Amino acid sequence: MFLLIILIIGFIMLIKGADVFVDGSSDLAKRFKVPGVIIGLTIVALGTSAPELAVSTAAALSGSNEIALSNVVGSNIFNCLSVLGVCAAISTVPIDKTIIKRDFPIFIISSILLTLAVVDTSLFAKEKSMNDNAGTLSKVIGATLVIGFILYIALLIADAKKHPTPDDGDTPSSLAKCIILIVIGLAFIIVGGKVVVYSAQEIARSLGMTETLIGLTIVAVGTSLPELVTSIVASKKGESGLAVGNAIGSNIFNLLLILGVSSVINPIGVNVASVYDLCIMIVVTCITFIFAITKENISRLEGIMMVLMYVAYVAFAIIR
C-alpha cells in the first residue's frame, strides 16, 4: 500500500512538473520570439533527456557503460513509437515542416552512419549469439558524435535567428520567471520520474517479475517518462511544435550527445543484440517519418499503430 502511494505521488510530481515546465518553455519561446519547436528541440529536449544522460554518464565513469547504448536506443524507440504515438492517439499531431525537412533526416542519417561505423564486418562472416561482440563505439567515433551535436545546435540557433516568430500581442513572463518555472518543472519531472521507477520496480519484484523483464519494461520506460509526460501536456496545451520537437530533439540529443560523451569517457562494446536494436531504431524512425510526411501530421489511427508497434517490440525484446 505504501509503495502504491509513493507511485501515485511520483506520477503527480511528473504531471505537475511537466505542466510548469511547458508553461515556462512556452513563455521563453515567446519572449525570444523563436518558434516553440526550436525550444522543444533544445531546452525541453535536453531537460527531458537528463535521466538518460545521468544513467549513461554514470555507467561510463564506472566502466560498465554497455548499458549506455541500450539505454539510448531503447529510449529513442520509445520516443518515436510511444511518445509521439500516445500524443497522436489522443489527438492528431501536426508536424512542423522544419522537422520534416531538417530534424528527421539528420536523425535518420546519423543513426545509419553510427550503425555502419560501429559494426565489425566479421558480424556477417559467421553466426553469432546475441551477446557476442559485434563492434566498438570508440573514442574517435564518440568525439565525432559530440562535434555533430555542436554543429546541430549551431544550425538550430542560426535557423531561429533567420525565422523569428511575429509578436502575437501577449505579454510574455519575465526571463527570471521563465527560468524559475523551467528549473522547478524540470526538478519535479526528474524527481517524480525517479520515484515512479523506484516504486514500480519494488512493486514488480514483490509480484515476482524477473530483473530482465523489469529492466526491459519499467526502467526503459521510466527514463523516458519525462519525454512522454511533457509531450502529452504540451500537446494538450496546443503546443504541438514543442511536443514533437521534444521527442525528436531528445532522440538527436541521446544519439549525438549522450552516446558521444559516454564513449569518449570509455569506449562502448557493441553486442549483436544492440546491432539489431540499432536497425530496429532506424526502421521505426523511417516509419514515423513516413507517417509525418503524409498530410504533415500523425493521425490518431497512425498513433495507435505506433503504440502497438512498441508493444510488439517489447514482446520481441523479452522473447529473445
ZIGIJO-V404876 format. One record per residue. N is the residue number from 0. PSI is psi in degrees with one decimal (999 if undefined). OMEGA is omega in whole degrees, 0 to 359 (none if undefined). Layout:
N PSI OMEGA
N PSI OMEGA
//
This chain:
0 -42.0 180
1 -44.6 180
2 -35.1 179
3 -40.7 178
4 -43.5 178
5 -41.2 179
6 -44.7 180
7 -42.1 178
8 -41.1 179
9 -43.5 179
10 -38.6 178
11 -42.7 178
12 -41.7 179
13 -50.9 184
14 -45.4 180
15 -40.8 179
16 -42.7 179
17 -38.9 180
18 -48.1 180
19 -41.6 181
20 -43.4 179
21 -42.0 178
22 -46.0 180
23 -41.8 180
24 -41.1 179
25 -43.5 178
26 -36.0 179
27 -41.1 178
28 -43.9 180
29 -38.6 183
30 -42.2 182
31 4.3 178
32 44.4 174
33 152.0 180
34 146.2 178
35 -31.2 181
36 -33.3 179
37 -43.1 176
38 -39.3 178
39 -39.4 182
40 -17.6 184
41 -83.3 186
42 -49.1 182
43 -43.2 180
44 -44.2 179
45 -42.2 180
46 -45.8 182
47 -13.5 176
48 -0.2 181
49 -42.5 179
50 -42.9 178
51 -41.4 180
52 -43.0 180
53 -46.7 181
54 -47.6 184
55 -41.4 180
56 -42.7 179
57 -41.0 179
58 -40.5 180
59 -42.9 180
60 -30.8 180
61 -5.5 178
62 4.7 180
63 56.0 188
64 19.4 172
65 -28.9 181
66 -22.5 183
67 -45.3 182
68 -47.6 181
69 -35.1 179
70 -45.7 181
71 -48.7 182
72 -43.9 179
73 -41.6 179
74 -39.3 180
75 -40.0 177
76 -41.5 178
77 -43.5 181
78 -43.4 181
79 -51.6 188
80 -44.5 185
81 -48.5 183
82 -55.2 179
83 -36.4 181
84 -46.7 180
85 -43.6 178
86 -43.9 181
87 -36.6 180
88 -32.1 178
89 -45.3 180
90 139.9 181
91 131.0 184
92 114.2 176
93 142.5 181
94 124.2 179
95 137.8 181
96 -33.3 181
97 -40.8 179
98 -40.5 180
99 -42.9 185
100 -30.0 186
101 -57.9 192
102 -42.4 177
103 -50.9 179
104 -40.2 179
105 -44.2 181
106 -43.9 181
107 -47.6 181
108 -42.2 178
109 -41.0 180
110 -43.9 180
111 -46.5 181
112 -40.3 179
113 -45.8 180
114 -44.8 179
115 -34.3 183
116 -35.3 186
117 -21.1 186
118 125.5 176
119 136.0 182
120 -20.2 180
121 -15.5 178
122 -34.2 184
123 -2.7 184
124 -28.1 181
125 167.4 179
126 136.0 178
127 150.2 177
128 167.0 184
129 -29.0 184
130 -2.6 179
131 151.5 179
132 136.7 181
133 -0.8 181
134 -175.3 182
135 136.6 172
136 95.2 189
137 172.8 178
138 -35.8 180
139 -45.0 178
140 -41.1 179
141 -44.3 179
142 -37.3 178
143 -39.9 178
144 -42.7 180
145 -41.1 177
146 -41.3 177
147 -38.9 178
148 -43.8 180
149 -42.6 179
150 -37.8 179
151 -44.7 178
152 -40.4 178
153 -38.5 178
154 -41.8 179
155 -42.6 180
156 -44.2 179
157 -41.2 181
158 -37.8 179
159 -37.2 179
160 -33.3 181
161 -31.7 186
162 67.7 177
163 146.7 179
164 144.5 180
165 153.0 179
166 123.6 182
167 3.6 177
168 -17.7 179
169 145.2 176
170 111.8 182
171 160.5 177
172 161.5 178
173 158.9 180
174 -41.4 181
175 -43.2 180
176 -40.7 179
177 -46.7 182
178 -42.0 180
179 -45.1 179
180 -44.0 181
181 -45.7 182
182 -46.8 180
183 -45.3 180
184 -44.1 180
185 -39.5 179
186 -43.7 179
187 -39.2 180
188 -48.0 183
189 -48.3 180
190 -43.6 179
191 -40.3 178
192 -43.5 180
193 -40.9 180
194 -42.6 179
195 -46.2 181
196 -45.9 182
197 -50.6 183
198 -37.2 179
199 -39.3 177
200 -46.0 182
201 -40.2 177
202 -41.9 180
203 -42.7 178
204 -40.7 181
205 -23.0 178
206 0.5 175
207 13.5 178
208 144.1 180
209 159.6 179
210 -37.7 180
211 -46.3 180
212 -39.9 178
213 -42.5 181
214 -41.4 183
215 -21.5 183
216 -72.4 188
217 -48.6 182
218 -43.8 180
219 -45.1 179
220 -36.4 183
221 -43.6 181
222 -15.9 179
223 2.2 179
224 -39.6 179
225 -44.7 178
226 -44.2 184
227 -53.9 184
228 -43.2 180
229 -43.4 181
230 -39.8 179
231 -46.7 180
232 -43.5 179
233 -42.7 180
234 -42.6 180
235 -26.5 179
236 3.3 180
237 8.3 180
238 62.4 184
239 -34.4 178
240 -41.5 178
241 -40.0 181
242 -49.5 181
243 -41.5 178
244 -36.8 178
245 -48.1 183
246 -50.9 182
247 -40.0 178
248 -40.9 178
249 -39.8 179
250 -43.3 180
251 -40.2 177
252 -47.1 181
253 -47.3 185
254 -48.8 186
255 -49.1 185
256 -54.7 186
257 -49.3 177
258 -37.9 179
259 -51.6 180
260 -44.4 182
261 -44.2 183
262 -24.8 174
263 -39.5 177
264 -44.8 183
265 119.2 180
266 142.1 184
267 125.0 174
268 132.3 182
269 120.7 178
270 173.7 184
271 -40.2 180
272 -38.8 180
273 -33.7 177
274 -44.2 177
275 -43.7 182
276 -37.8 177
277 -42.5 179
278 -39.8 177
279 -41.2 179
280 -42.3 180
281 -45.0 180
282 -44.7 180
283 -43.3 179
284 -40.6 179
285 -39.8 178
286 -44.6 178
287 -40.1 179
288 -42.1 179
289 -44.1 177
290 -40.4 185
291 -37.8 185
292 -15.4 176
293 112.0 181
294 11.0 178
295 38.4 173
296 167.3 173
297 115.9 185
298 169.8 179
299 -40.9 179
300 -43.7 178
301 -37.4 178
302 -44.0 178
303 -41.1 178
304 -39.5 180
305 -42.1 178
306 -42.4 178
307 -36.1 177
308 -37.3 179
309 -40.0 177
310 -41.9 179
311 -39.5 179
312 -44.7 179
313 -42.6 178
314 -42.8 179
315 -43.6 181
316 -37.0 180
317 -43.7 184
318 -41.2 184
319 999 none
//
